[in-house]
Amino acid sequence: MITSKVAVLNDLYTEQNCRGQGVGTALIKHCEAYGKSKGAVRLQWVTSPDNQVAQAVYKSLGAKQSSWEFFTYAS
């Protein structure tokens, strides 16, 4: 198995009055470029299953929805 660097985007959020102006798209593209400059092969993030607006933005960029399940563990 070959391992690769992955860029992780946490807490992407735009203020309500800035939405629909391409801010989220610009942030994602910047993070993708930054990750690539550091050797990452992909950018990944999670979003709420009911956040259809955000998911539409992600899909418009060509992002693919993962089939992986997301887990958290707190001790």
GIVEN-V562056 format. One record per residue. N is the residue number from 0. RES is the residue in one small letter. OMEGA is omega in whole degrees, 0 to 359 (* if undefined). NEAR is the number of other C-alpha atoms within 8 Angstrom. Layout:
n:res:omega:near
N:RES:OMEGA:NEAR
N:RES:OMEGA:NEAR
//
This chain:
n:res:omega:near
0:m:178:2
1:i:178:3
2:t:180:4
3:s:175:6
4:k:177:8
5:v:174:10
6:a:182:12
7:v:180:7
8:l:179:9
9:n:171:6
10:d:173:4
11:l:183:6
12:y:173:5
13:t:177:8
14:e:183:6
15:q:184:5
16:n:179:4
17:c:183:8
18:r:180:10
19:g:182:5
20:q:178:5
21:g:182:7
22:v:180:10
23:g:178:11
24:t:179:10
25:a:179:8
26:l:180:8
27:i:180:8
28:k:177:8
29:h:180:8
30:c:177:11
31:e:180:11
32:a:179:8
33:y:178:8
34:g:178:14
35:k:181:10
36:s:179:7
37:k:176:6
38:g:179:7
39:a:179:12
40:v:178:10
41:r:175:10
42:l:179:12
43:q:180:8
44:w:177:7
45:v:175:5
46:t:179:7
47:s:179:5
48:p:181:5
49:d:180:4
50:n:184:8
51:q:180:7
52:v:179:6
53:a:181:8
54:q:177:9
55:a:176:8
56:v:182:10
57:y:181:11
58:k:179:9
59:s:177:7
60:l:182:7
61:g:178:6
62:a:179:7
63:k:178:6
64:q:182:4
65:s:174:4
66:s:180:4
67:w:174:4
68:e:182:4
69:f:181:4
70:f:171:4
71:t:180:4
72:y:176:4
73:a:182:3
74:s:*:2
//
